[in-house]
Amino acid sequence: MDFGSDGRQVKETPINLMVKSTDNILYTPQKQTNLLRTPENSAKKQLLRGGLAERLNGLQNRERSAISLWRHQCVSYQKTLSGSRSGILIVKILELHEEGTIQVAMCEQLGGPQTDGPSQGKAPGTGLKVLFTKETAHYLRGHPQDVIHIYPPWQKLIIPSGSCPVILNTYFCQKIVAKEDSRTTHEVHSWNTPPPRRNITLAQMFRFNCLTNNSPESQVMCNSLTTMRTDWTHRQEEAKQHFSSQVPLTDSLLDTVESQGAATWSGVSVPVVVQRVYSLPYRCQQGGASAASLISDPPKVRVCLLVQDAYGMFSEVHLGGTIVKDRQLEGKSCSLAGMKVLQKATRGRTAGLFSLIDTLWPPVMPLKTPGHSQACEEVKTHLPLPSFCYILTAHPNLGQIDIIEDPISKLYQPPIPRLLRDILQTDDLGTRCSFYARVIYQRPLLNSVLLLEQREIWLMVTDATLQVQCENNSGFPKTLPVCVTSSCVLGQEVLEMLTKATAHSFFFRDALQDQGRIVCVERTALLLPKPILGVASMSHSCELAGPVKLDELDSVTQVNSICSIQGTVVGVDESTAFSWPTCDLCGNERLEQSPEDRGAFSCAACCRVVTCPLLKRHLQVFLDCPSRPQCTVRVKLMQSSISSLLRFASCEDGSYEVESVIGKKVGLLNCFVQSITTHPTNCIGLEEIELLSSERAS
């Protein structure tokens, strides 16, 4: 069997015919109940029926079932082969270590096929390198000096330039412990102690031709080949020299994840550049918590870092509050230690994360490539977009992030703020954008920070480029609606600003463009207008020369936007018209009426009798709007507009006649678009609003 350009050949494949019981084993699948789950196979995937993936999955399931059933019937199988022991390879473990997900055992052959021909094994005393999968190693729990019986079908791979033969396909094996040595073995070895891990770099594994003879990597490979002798009495000492000379490549996230697996990183630290710092909501799933409590309880917040290594690999790191407390990490070069893989993220499962990664691609400087100690200039252009990344979490006690360099890293890509007019000129859906803008109206208007934390907020924003009227940008709106979803975590300073009834400016970082709208989603940050690292400030675009101008209601007006309107009253919605008294001192709208005091009103807030209550009204009118002649426009008026409209329409008894309101002109009103319907008739529902004042604006 030829391995192609690698130059490796299988010189010997001692696969003898197995007994009838083994044949039945290979065709009798049994459910495997104790398999190690990895982040890649933890999620159930729908496979195409009859496809290659489904057939491969079936073969893997049958293989696992055969191994499980063989182990279950191991006693009877040994009795069958007790006489001839045909094809069984007996080895003694001398040294153990892990390389990636494989356990490598340096062994001495104690028994097995003899050297009777080219296809047979070698004599006892021969050195062998035996490879075990993660599942097999977990089952054996082998340690040095253990004796292992490897049953067929095992295979022997002889590398022409290798030090010793390699034993593959070791699925059917069993550890043999003598009765008199079982107690001693139990006392010497701790079964929970894992073997040492060797970090083998990709350059050393594949031996790239680009390595020079004088490079440290080349010296490592040469030393690992020349130190091996033919005499087996020195093999154990030479194996230690061989693996101790392998220097781990700690500047690669991918190599670290592959070598450490699903366990917490131990003895390794990876230098990365922090590209973004943001917060994500999450809910604590404690035992005994009901589904209703999980929905009602507010989600908690964790700080996250989007990091990138020297090879361009991204990872999202979820941290605890104590690690990043009062530390400015964005743009800095830091080292990660004590991390653990949560899951492998792909574009299909985490589109929001990759929409942010795409804004940081391609890199601003050349990247490293495997086998090169320095970055290559040609690895800067024509780079494909990253297709996956790993989500990491910091261990509560072992997790550590240390700043390597205080200056800003050259690999850091700060958010580039853009003008709103430039953003509207692009049709890139699903992309991220950053901009400065002034909030002139928000909905809902709330005066409590707690009420703003768990609900969707609409912010009406503008800047100088949209407010300035000229021939070039006459087709652009004067304001733009921005939806802040509940998944977007807002800082305490931003929440406090949103509770004030004044206009304020924000920096919207990494917002998402979605079907002509701008949406603040996960990993979007709203910040106060402060200088950005490495970028000239553009906060002056929020400074408006005059009062805010709104677009007039027309055919392109959208729901959840604001506009101006004027027209003639053609009808009144009498079914929704009503009035109620309020306190003339504090404005309390919940007055109590006492029958004993001849119906007088009392205010609980002022603790007094209200002799002259102020009357507030709710009134909705239908307008004939010149800009929308074929559409029914219904407007909910504010108190000031209602008083102006009814000023000369009151009767002697204090009531109002509808005919006295018909034909009155209304405008110019600032309105929020609540609804737009086209069936059964064209109708637009508006609500008159008051824009946020510019006094004490930030």
C-alpha positions as CSV (number, residue, x, y, z in Angstrom):
1,M,0.0,0.0,0.0
2,D,1.6,3.2,-1.2
3,F,1.2,6.5,0.6
4,G,2.3,8.6,-2.3
5,S,4.8,11.4,-2.0
6,D,5.3,10.8,1.7
7,G,7.5,7.9,0.8
8,R,6.0,5.7,3.5
9,Q,5.1,2.1,2.7
10,V,3.5,-0.7,4.6
11,K,6.0,-3.4,4.6
12,E,4.1,-5.9,6.6
13,T,0.4,-6.6,7.2
14,P,0.0,-9.8,9.3
15,I,-3.7,-10.2,9.1
16,N,-4.6,-13.8,9.7
17,L,-8.0,-15.3,9.3
18,M,-10.0,-14.8,12.4
19,V,-12.1,-17.5,14.1
20,K,-15.8,-17.7,13.5
21,S,-16.6,-15.9,16.7
22,T,-14.7,-12.9,15.6
23,D,-16.5,-12.8,12.2
24,N,-19.8,-12.6,14.1
25,I,-18.4,-9.8,16.2
26,L,-17.6,-7.7,13.1
27,Y,-21.2,-8.0,11.8
28,T,-23.1,-7.6,15.1
29,P,-23.5,-3.9,15.9
30,Q,-24.2,-2.9,19.5
31,K,-25.1,0.5,20.8
32,Q,-22.0,2.3,22.3
33,T,-23.0,3.9,25.5
34,N,-19.7,5.3,26.8
35,L,-18.2,7.4,24.1
36,L,-16.3,10.6,24.5
37,R,-18.2,13.6,23.2
38,T,-16.3,16.3,21.4
39,P,-17.6,19.8,20.5
40,E,-17.6,18.8,16.8
41,N,-19.9,15.7,17.1
42,S,-22.0,16.9,20.1
43,A,-24.6,18.5,17.9
44,K,-26.8,16.2,15.9
45,K,-26.4,16.7,12.1
46,Q,-28.8,15.8,9.4
47,L,-27.0,13.6,6.8
48,L,-28.1,13.2,3.2
49,R,-29.7,9.8,2.8
50,G,-27.4,7.5,0.8
51,G,-24.6,10.0,0.7
52,L,-21.0,9.5,1.5
53,A,-21.3,11.1,5.0
54,E,-24.1,8.8,5.9
55,R,-22.3,5.7,4.7
56,L,-19.1,6.7,6.6
57,N,-21.2,7.4,9.7
58,G,-22.7,3.9,9.4
59,L,-19.2,2.3,9.1
60,Q,-18.0,4.2,12.1
61,N,-21.0,3.1,14.1
62,R,-20.4,-0.6,13.1
63,E,-16.8,-0.2,14.0
64,R,-17.5,1.1,17.5
65,S,-20.1,-1.6,18.0
66,A,-17.7,-4.3,17.0
67,I,-15.1,-3.0,19.4
68,S,-17.6,-2.8,22.2
69,L,-18.9,-6.3,21.6
70,W,-15.4,-7.7,21.4
71,R,-14.5,-6.2,24.7
72,H,-17.7,-7.7,26.2
73,Q,-16.9,-11.1,24.9
74,C,-13.2,-10.9,25.6
75,V,-13.1,-13.8,28.0
76,S,-14.6,-16.3,25.6
77,Y,-12.4,-15.0,22.8
78,Q,-9.3,-15.6,24.8
79,K,-10.4,-19.2,25.5
80,T,-10.8,-19.8,21.8
81,L,-7.3,-18.6,21.0
82,S,-5.7,-20.0,24.2
83,G,-4.2,-22.8,22.2
84,S,-2.6,-21.2,19.2
85,R,-2.7,-17.5,20.0
86,S,-2.6,-17.0,16.2
87,G,-1.6,-13.4,15.2
88,I,-1.5,-12.0,18.7
89,L,1.2,-9.4,19.2
90,I,2.5,-9.1,22.8
91,V,4.3,-5.9,23.8
92,K,5.5,-4.2,27.0
93,I,5.1,-0.5,27.3
94,L,8.4,1.4,28.1
95,E,7.3,5.0,27.6
96,L,4.0,6.8,27.0
97,H,3.1,10.2,25.7
98,E,0.3,12.0,23.8
99,E,0.5,13.7,20.4
100,G,-2.7,15.5,19.7
101,T,-5.5,13.0,20.1
102,I,-3.3,9.9,19.7
103,Q,-1.4,8.1,22.5
104,V,2.0,6.9,21.4
105,A,3.7,4.0,23.3
106,M,7.3,3.1,22.9
107,C,7.2,-0.7,23.4
108,E,9.3,-3.8,23.4
109,Q,8.0,-6.9,21.6
110,L,7.7,-9.9,23.9
111,G,5.9,-12.3,21.6
112,G,4.1,-12.7,18.3
113,P,4.8,-13.7,14.7
114,Q,8.4,-14.7,14.2
115,T,10.8,-13.8,11.4
116,D,9.9,-16.6,9.0
117,G,9.4,-14.5,5.9
118,P,9.1,-11.0,4.6
119,S,5.5,-10.7,5.8
120,Q,6.1,-11.9,9.3
121,G,7.0,-9.9,12.4
122,K,10.4,-9.7,14.0
123,A,11.8,-11.6,16.9
124,P,11.0,-10.8,20.5
125,G,13.0,-7.9,21.9
126,T,12.3,-5.7,18.9
127,G,11.4,-2.1,19.5
128,L,8.0,-0.9,18.3
129,K,6.0,2.3,18.4
130,V,2.3,1.5,19.0
131,L,-0.4,4.0,18.3
132,F,-3.7,4.0,20.3
133,T,-6.7,6.1,19.7
134,K,-8.2,8.2,22.5
135,E,-11.0,5.7,23.2
136,T,-8.6,2.7,23.2
137,A,-6.2,4.5,25.5
138,H,-9.0,5.4,27.9
139,Y,-10.0,1.7,27.9
140,L,-6.5,0.3,28.5
141,R,-5.3,3.0,31.0
142,G,-1.8,1.8,30.2
143,H,1.4,2.7,32.1
144,P,5.1,1.8,31.6
145,Q,5.9,-1.8,32.3
146,D,2.3,-2.9,31.4
147,V,2.0,-5.9,29.0
148,I,-0.5,-5.4,26.2
149,H,-2.0,-8.2,23.9
150,I,-2.9,-6.8,20.5
151,Y,-5.2,-9.0,18.5
152,P,-5.6,-9.0,14.7
153,P,-6.3,-7.3,12.5
154,W,-3.4,-5.1,13.5
155,Q,-1.0,-3.6,10.9
156,K,2.7,-2.8,10.9
157,L,4.0,0.3,9.1
158,I,7.7,0.4,8.3
159,I,9.1,3.8,7.4
160,P,12.3,3.6,5.4
161,S,14.0,6.5,7.3
162,G,12.2,5.7,10.5
163,S,13.7,4.5,13.8
164,C,11.3,1.6,14.5
165,P,8.2,0.0,13.1
166,V,4.8,1.5,13.9
167,I,1.8,-0.6,14.9
168,L,-1.5,0.6,13.6
169,N,-5.2,-0.5,13.9
170,T,-4.9,-1.4,17.5
171,Y,-8.6,-1.5,18.3
172,F,-8.7,-5.0,19.6
173,C,-6.2,-5.1,22.5
174,Q,-6.2,-6.0,26.2
175,K,-3.9,-5.3,29.1
176,I,-2.6,-8.4,30.9
177,V,-1.7,-8.0,34.6
178,A,-0.2,-10.9,36.6
179,K,-2.1,-11.8,39.8
180,E,1.1,-11.3,41.9
181,D,1.8,-7.9,40.4
182,S,-1.7,-6.5,40.4
183,R,-1.4,-5.1,43.9
184,T,2.0,-3.5,43.2
185,T,0.8,-2.0,40.0
186,H,-2.2,-0.5,41.6
187,E,0.0,1.1,44.3
188,V,2.6,2.5,41.8
189,H,0.3,4.0,39.2
190,S,-2.5,6.5,39.6
191,W,-5.2,5.7,37.0
192,N,-6.3,9.2,36.9
193,T,-2.9,10.6,36.0
194,P,-2.7,11.3,32.2
195,P,0.5,10.6,30.3
196,P,2.7,13.6,29.4
197,R,1.7,15.5,26.3
198,R,4.0,16.3,23.4
199,N,3.2,19.3,21.2
200,I,4.4,18.4,17.7
201,T,4.3,21.3,15.3
202,L,2.9,21.0,11.8
203,A,6.2,21.9,10.4
204,Q,7.9,19.1,12.2
205,M,5.1,16.7,11.4
206,F,5.2,17.2,7.6
207,R,8.8,18.4,7.3
208,F,8.3,21.3,5.1
209,N,10.9,21.8,2.4
210,C,11.1,25.5,3.1
211,L,13.1,24.9,6.3
212,T,16.8,25.5,5.9
213,N,19.5,23.2,7.3
214,N,20.6,25.9,9.7
215,S,17.2,26.7,11.1
216,P,16.3,25.5,14.6
217,E,13.3,23.5,13.2
218,S,15.6,21.6,10.9
219,Q,18.1,20.9,13.7
220,V,15.3,19.5,15.8
221,M,14.3,17.1,13.0
222,C,17.9,16.0,12.2
223,N,18.6,15.4,15.9
224,S,15.4,13.3,16.3
225,L,16.6,11.0,13.4
226,T,20.3,10.7,14.1
227,T,20.0,10.0,17.8
228,M,18.2,6.7,17.3
229,R,20.3,3.6,17.3
230,T,19.7,0.0,16.2
231,D,20.6,-1.4,19.6
232,W,17.3,-1.7,21.6
233,T,19.1,-1.4,24.9
234,H,19.4,2.4,24.2
235,R,16.0,3.0,22.7
236,Q,14.3,4.1,25.9
237,E,16.9,6.8,26.5
238,E,16.9,7.9,22.9
239,A,13.1,8.2,22.9
240,K,13.3,10.7,25.8
241,Q,15.8,12.7,23.8
242,H,13.7,12.6,20.7
243,F,10.6,14.0,22.3
244,S,12.3,16.5,24.7
245,S,13.8,18.2,21.6
246,Q,10.4,19.0,20.2
247,V,9.7,22.7,21.0
248,P,6.0,23.5,21.1
249,L,4.7,26.1,18.7
250,T,2.9,28.3,21.2
251,D,2.0,31.2,18.9
252,S,-0.8,29.2,17.1
253,L,-4.3,28.9,18.5
254,L,-5.1,26.0,16.2
255,D,-2.1,24.0,17.2
256,T,-2.8,24.6,20.9
257,V,-6.5,23.6,20.5
258,E,-5.5,20.5,18.6
259,S,-2.9,19.4,21.1
260,Q,-4.8,20.2,24.3
261,G,-8.1,18.9,23.1
262,A,-11.2,19.5,25.3
263,A,-9.2,19.7,28.5
264,T,-8.1,23.0,30.2
265,W,-4.8,24.3,28.7
266,S,-1.9,23.2,30.8
267,G,1.7,24.4,30.4
268,V,1.0,26.5,27.3
269,S,0.5,30.2,26.7
270,V,-0.6,31.6,23.3
271,P,0.1,35.2,22.3
272,V,-2.8,36.9,20.6
273,V,-4.1,40.4,19.6
274,V,-7.3,41.6,21.2
275,Q,-9.4,42.9,18.3
276,R,-12.6,43.6,20.1
277,V,-14.0,43.7,23.7
278,Y,-17.7,43.4,24.2
279,S,-20.4,41.8,26.4
280,L,-22.8,39.0,25.7
281,P,-25.9,38.1,27.7
282,Y,-26.3,34.6,29.1
283,R,-28.6,32.8,31.6
284,C,-27.4,30.6,34.4
285,Q,-29.1,27.2,34.2
286,Q,-29.0,26.0,37.8
287,G,-30.5,22.7,38.9
288,G,-34.1,22.9,39.8
289,A,-34.8,26.2,38.0
290,S,-38.1,26.2,36.1
291,A,-38.5,27.4,32.6
292,A,-40.7,30.3,33.8
293,S,-38.0,31.5,36.2
294,L,-35.4,31.4,33.4
295,I,-37.6,33.6,31.2
296,S,-38.5,36.0,34.0
297,D,-35.1,36.4,35.5
298,P,-32.9,39.0,33.7
299,P,-30.0,37.6,31.8
300,K,-26.5,38.1,33.2
301,V,-23.6,39.6,31.2
302,R,-20.2,38.2,30.5
303,V,-17.2,40.0,29.0
304,C,-15.9,38.5,25.8
305,L,-12.7,39.1,23.7
306,L,-12.3,38.6,20.0
307,V,-8.7,37.6,19.6
308,Q,-6.5,36.8,16.6
309,D,-3.1,35.0,16.5
310,A,-0.1,35.6,14.2
311,Y,-1.5,33.1,11.7
312,G,-4.8,34.9,11.3
313,M,-6.9,32.4,13.4
314,F,-9.7,34.0,15.4
315,S,-11.2,32.9,18.7
316,E,-13.9,34.3,21.0
317,V,-12.9,34.1,24.7
318,H,-15.5,34.2,27.4
319,L,-14.2,35.7,30.6
320,G,-15.2,36.3,34.2
321,G,-15.5,39.8,35.5
322,T,-12.4,39.7,37.7
323,I,-10.0,38.9,34.8
324,V,-10.9,42.0,32.8
325,K,-11.8,44.3,35.6
326,D,-10.7,47.9,34.9
327,R,-8.3,46.7,32.2
328,Q,-8.0,48.2,28.7
329,L,-7.2,45.2,26.6
330,E,-8.5,46.1,23.1
331,G,-5.7,46.6,20.7
332,K,-3.1,45.1,23.0
333,S,-1.0,42.0,22.5
334,C,-1.8,39.5,25.3
335,S,-1.1,35.9,26.2
336,L,-3.8,33.4,26.9
337,A,-3.4,30.7,29.5
338,G,-5.8,28.3,31.3
339,M,-8.4,28.3,28.5
340,K,-10.8,25.5,27.5
341,V,-12.7,24.9,24.3
342,L,-16.5,25.5,24.6
343,Q,-17.4,24.7,21.0
344,K,-16.3,25.0,17.4
345,A,-18.1,27.9,15.7
346,T,-18.9,27.8,12.0
347,R,-20.6,30.3,9.7
348,G,-23.8,28.4,9.5
349,R,-24.2,28.2,13.3
350,T,-22.8,31.6,14.4
351,A,-23.4,34.0,11.5
352,G,-23.3,37.0,13.8
353,L,-19.8,36.2,15.0
354,F,-18.5,35.8,11.5
355,S,-20.1,39.0,10.3
356,L,-17.8,40.7,12.8
357,I,-14.8,38.6,11.8
358,D,-15.4,39.6,8.1
359,T,-14.9,43.3,9.0
360,L,-11.4,42.4,10.3
361,W,-10.4,40.5,7.2
362,P,-8.1,40.6,5.3
363,P,-5.3,41.4,7.9
364,V,-3.5,44.8,7.7
365,M,-0.1,43.1,7.9
366,P,1.4,39.8,6.6
367,L,0.6,36.7,8.5
368,K,2.8,33.8,9.5
369,T,2.6,30.4,7.7
370,P,3.4,27.0,9.2
371,G,7.1,26.3,8.9
372,H,8.2,30.0,8.8
373,S,9.4,31.9,11.8
374,Q,8.7,35.2,10.2
375,A,5.6,36.5,8.4
376,C,5.5,36.2,4.6
377,E,4.5,39.2,2.5
378,E,2.7,37.0,0.0
379,V,0.3,35.8,2.7
380,K,-1.5,39.1,2.8
381,T,-3.6,39.1,-0.4
382,H,-6.1,36.7,-1.9
383,L,-6.8,35.2,1.5
384,P,-10.1,33.2,1.8
385,L,-12.5,34.2,4.6
386,P,-12.2,32.2,7.8
387,S,-14.7,29.4,7.8
388,F,-14.5,28.4,11.5
389,C,-13.1,29.4,14.9
390,Y,-13.1,28.2,18.4
391,I,-15.0,29.7,21.3
392,L,-12.9,29.5,24.5
393,T,-13.7,30.0,28.1
394,A,-11.3,30.9,30.9
395,H,-10.9,28.5,33.8
396,P,-12.1,30.2,37.1
397,N,-8.8,29.6,38.8
398,L,-6.3,28.9,36.0
399,G,-7.5,31.3,33.4
400,Q,-5.0,34.2,32.9
401,I,-4.6,37.1,30.5
402,D,-1.3,39.0,30.6
403,I,-0.5,42.1,28.5
404,I,2.7,41.5,26.5
405,E,3.0,45.0,24.9
406,D,1.4,48.2,26.1
407,P,1.6,49.9,22.6
408,I,-1.1,49.1,20.1
409,S,-0.4,46.0,18.1
410,K,0.3,46.3,14.3
411,L,-2.2,43.5,13.7
412,Y,-5.0,45.4,15.5
413,Q,-7.8,46.8,13.2
414,P,-9.8,49.5,15.0
415,P,-13.4,50.2,14.0
416,I,-13.4,52.7,11.2
417,P,-16.3,55.2,11.7
418,R,-18.3,56.1,8.6
419,L,-20.8,58.8,7.8
420,L,-24.4,57.9,7.6
421,R,-24.7,59.1,4.0
422,D,-21.9,56.7,3.0
423,I,-23.5,53.8,4.8
424,L,-26.8,54.4,3.0
425,Q,-25.0,54.4,-0.4
426,T,-23.9,50.8,0.1
427,D,-26.2,47.8,-0.2
428,D,-24.0,45.3,1.7
429,L,-26.6,43.3,3.7
430,G,-25.4,41.4,6.7
431,T,-22.2,43.5,7.1
432,R,-21.0,45.5,10.1
433,C,-20.6,49.3,10.2
434,S,-19.5,51.9,12.8
435,F,-20.6,55.5,12.9
436,Y,-21.2,58.5,15.1
437,A,-24.8,59.8,15.3
438,R,-27.0,62.0,17.4
439,V,-30.2,60.5,18.9
440,I,-33.1,62.9,18.4
441,Y,-35.9,60.6,19.5
442,Q,-36.2,57.2,21.2
443,R,-39.0,54.8,21.7
444,P,-40.1,53.8,24.2
445,L,-39.4,56.9,26.4
446,L,-38.6,55.5,29.8
447,N,-37.2,57.1,32.9
448,S,-35.9,53.9,34.5
449,V,-32.7,52.1,33.7
450,L,-34.2,48.7,34.7
451,L,-37.0,49.1,32.2
452,L,-34.6,49.7,29.3
453,E,-32.4,46.6,30.0
454,Q,-34.8,43.9,28.7
455,R,-36.7,45.4,25.8
456,E,-36.2,46.5,22.2
457,I,-35.4,50.2,21.7
458,W,-35.8,52.2,18.6
459,L,-33.4,55.2,18.2
460,M,-33.9,57.9,15.6
461,V,-30.5,59.2,14.6
462,T,-29.0,61.7,12.2
463,D,-25.8,63.5,11.5
464,A,-24.6,66.5,9.6
465,T,-24.3,64.6,6.2
466,L,-28.1,63.8,6.3
467,Q,-29.3,67.2,7.6
468,V,-27.4,69.2,5.0
469,Q,-29.5,69.7,1.9
470,C,-27.9,69.7,-1.5
471,E,-28.4,68.3,-5.0
472,N,-26.1,65.4,-4.5
473,N,-27.8,63.8,-1.5
474,S,-31.4,64.8,-2.1
475,G,-32.5,61.2,-2.3
476,F,-31.3,60.3,1.2
477,P,-33.5,60.5,4.3
478,K,-32.8,63.2,6.9
479,T,-33.1,60.7,9.8
480,L,-32.4,57.0,10.1
481,P,-34.1,54.4,12.5
482,V,-31.7,52.2,14.5
483,C,-33.1,49.1,16.3
484,V,-31.4,48.1,19.5
485,T,-32.4,44.5,20.2
486,S,-32.5,43.0,23.7
487,S,-29.4,40.9,22.8
488,C,-27.3,44.1,22.5
489,V,-25.8,44.7,26.0
490,L,-25.8,48.4,26.9
491,G,-23.3,49.9,29.4
492,Q,-24.4,51.7,32.5
493,E,-23.4,55.1,31.2
494,V,-25.4,54.6,28.0
495,L,-28.5,53.5,29.9
496,E,-28.3,56.6,32.1
497,M,-28.1,58.8,29.0
498,L,-31.1,57.1,27.4
499,T,-33.2,57.9,30.4
500,K,-32.7,61.7,30.0
501,A,-35.1,63.7,27.9
502,T,-32.2,65.4,25.9
503,A,-30.6,64.7,22.6
504,H,-27.3,62.8,22.9
505,S,-24.6,61.5,20.7
506,F,-23.2,58.0,20.6
507,F,-20.6,55.9,18.8
508,F,-22.3,52.9,17.3
509,R,-19.6,50.2,16.9
510,D,-20.0,47.2,14.7
511,A,-23.7,47.6,14.1
512,L,-25.4,45.3,11.5
513,Q,-26.9,46.5,8.2
514,D,-30.0,44.5,7.5
515,Q,-32.5,45.2,4.7
516,G,-32.1,49.0,4.6
517,R,-32.0,49.2,8.4
518,I,-29.3,49.4,11.0
519,V,-29.7,46.9,13.9
520,C,-27.7,46.7,17.1
521,V,-27.3,43.0,17.9
522,E,-24.9,40.8,19.8
523,R,-21.3,42.0,19.7
524,T,-22.5,45.6,18.9
525,A,-21.4,48.3,21.3
526,L,-22.9,51.7,22.0
527,L,-20.3,54.0,23.4
528,L,-20.0,57.6,24.4
529,P,-18.1,59.7,21.8
530,K,-14.6,59.2,23.0
531,P,-11.3,59.0,20.9
532,I,-10.7,55.6,19.3
533,L,-7.4,53.9,19.4
534,G,-5.5,54.6,16.2
535,V,-8.4,56.4,14.4
536,A,-9.1,60.1,14.0
537,S,-12.2,61.1,15.8
538,M,-15.3,61.9,13.6
539,S,-17.6,62.9,16.4
540,H,-17.9,66.4,14.8
541,S,-20.3,64.8,12.3
542,C,-22.9,64.8,15.2
543,E,-22.8,68.6,15.5
544,L,-25.8,70.1,13.8
545,A,-25.8,73.7,12.5
546,G,-29.5,74.3,13.1
547,P,-32.7,72.6,14.3
548,V,-33.4,69.1,13.2
549,K,-35.3,68.6,9.9
550,L,-37.5,65.6,9.2
551,D,-38.7,64.0,6.0
552,E,-42.3,64.6,5.0
553,L,-44.6,61.6,4.9
554,D,-44.4,60.0,1.5
555,S,-44.5,56.6,-0.3
556,V,-41.1,55.5,1.0
557,T,-41.8,56.1,4.7
558,Q,-41.2,53.0,6.8
559,V,-42.7,51.7,10.0
560,N,-40.8,52.7,13.2
561,S,-39.5,55.9,11.6
562,I,-40.3,59.5,12.1
563,C,-41.6,62.1,9.7
564,S,-43.4,65.4,9.4
565,I,-47.0,65.8,8.2
566,Q,-49.5,68.5,7.5
567,G,-53.0,68.3,6.1
568,T,-56.7,69.0,6.6
569,V,-59.0,67.2,9.2
570,V,-61.5,65.1,7.4
571,G,-62.8,63.0,10.3
572,V,-62.5,62.2,14.0
573,D,-62.3,58.8,15.7
574,E,-65.1,59.3,18.2
575,S,-64.8,55.8,19.5
576,T,-61.4,56.5,21.0
577,A,-62.0,60.1,22.2
578,F,-62.1,60.7,25.9
579,S,-60.8,63.1,28.6
580,W,-59.6,62.8,32.2
581,P,-58.7,65.2,35.0
582,T,-55.1,65.7,36.3
583,C,-53.6,67.6,39.2
584,D,-52.9,71.2,38.4
585,L,-49.9,71.2,40.7
586,C,-47.9,68.0,40.1
587,G,-49.6,66.6,37.0
588,N,-50.8,63.4,38.7
589,E,-53.3,61.6,36.4
590,R,-54.7,59.3,39.1
591,L,-57.0,61.5,41.1
592,E,-59.5,60.1,43.5
593,Q,-63.1,61.4,43.6
594,S,-64.8,61.5,46.9
595,P,-68.7,61.4,47.0
596,E,-68.8,62.9,50.5
597,D,-67.1,66.1,49.2
598,R,-69.6,66.6,46.4
599,G,-67.4,64.8,43.8
600,A,-64.3,66.8,44.5
601,F,-60.9,65.4,43.4
602,S,-58.1,64.7,45.7
603,C,-54.4,64.1,44.8
604,A,-52.6,61.4,46.7
605,A,-49.2,62.7,45.6
606,C,-49.8,66.2,46.9
607,C,-52.1,65.1,49.7
608,R,-54.6,67.9,48.9
609,V,-58.0,68.6,47.3
610,V,-57.7,69.6,43.7
611,T,-60.2,72.4,43.2
612,C,-59.3,73.2,39.6
613,P,-58.1,70.1,37.8
614,L,-56.6,70.3,34.4
615,L,-58.4,68.3,31.7
616,K,-56.4,66.1,29.3
617,R,-57.8,64.6,26.2
618,H,-57.2,61.7,23.9
619,L,-58.1,62.5,20.3
620,Q,-57.3,60.8,16.9
621,V,-58.1,62.5,13.7
622,F,-58.1,61.6,10.0
623,L,-56.1,63.9,7.7
624,D,-56.2,64.5,4.0
625,C,-52.5,64.6,3.3
626,P,-51.3,66.0,0.0
627,S,-48.2,63.8,0.0
628,R,-50.4,60.6,0.3
629,P,-53.7,61.5,-1.4
630,Q,-54.8,57.8,-1.9
631,C,-54.1,56.8,1.7
632,T,-56.0,57.2,5.0
633,V,-53.8,58.9,7.5
634,R,-54.8,58.6,11.2
635,V,-52.9,60.8,13.7
636,K,-52.9,60.6,17.5
637,L,-52.5,64.2,18.6
638,M,-50.5,65.6,21.5
639,Q,-52.2,67.8,24.2
640,S,-50.9,71.0,22.7
641,S,-52.3,70.2,19.2
642,I,-55.6,69.1,20.7
643,S,-56.0,72.4,22.6
644,S,-55.1,74.3,19.4
645,L,-57.6,72.4,17.3
646,L,-60.5,72.7,19.9
647,R,-59.8,76.3,20.8
648,F,-62.8,77.7,18.9
649,A,-64.9,74.6,18.7
650,S,-66.3,74.3,22.2
651,C,-70.1,74.6,22.9
652,E,-71.7,76.4,25.9
653,D,-72.0,73.1,27.9
654,G,-68.3,72.4,27.4
655,S,-68.8,69.7,24.7
656,Y,-67.4,69.8,21.2
657,E,-69.1,69.2,17.9
658,V,-67.4,67.1,15.2
659,E,-68.5,69.4,12.5
660,S,-66.6,72.3,14.1
661,V,-63.3,70.4,13.7
662,I,-63.8,69.1,10.1
663,G,-61.9,71.2,7.6
664,K,-59.3,72.5,10.1
665,K,-55.7,72.6,8.9
666,V,-53.1,70.8,11.0
667,G,-49.4,71.0,10.7
668,L,-46.5,70.9,10.6
669,L,-46.4,67.9,13.0
670,N,-43.5,65.6,14.0
671,C,-44.9,62.0,14.0
672,F,-43.7,58.5,14.7
673,V,-44.9,55.9,12.2
674,Q,-46.7,53.1,14.2
675,S,-48.2,51.1,11.4
676,I,-48.6,50.9,7.6
677,T,-51.3,48.6,6.1
678,T,-52.3,48.0,2.5
679,H,-55.2,45.6,2.9
680,P,-58.1,46.1,2.8
681,T,-57.3,49.8,2.4
682,N,-54.2,51.9,2.5
683,C,-53.9,53.2,6.0
684,I,-51.0,54.8,8.0
685,G,-51.1,55.1,11.8
686,L,-49.1,58.0,13.2
687,E,-48.5,59.4,16.7
688,E,-47.4,63.0,17.2
689,I,-44.2,63.2,19.1
690,E,-41.8,65.8,20.6
691,L,-38.2,65.5,19.6
692,L,-35.5,65.4,22.3
693,S,-34.3,68.9,23.2
694,S,-30.7,69.8,22.4
695,E,-30.1,71.3,25.8
696,R,-27.3,69.7,27.8
697,A,-26.7,67.4,24.9
698,S,-23.6,65.2,25.2
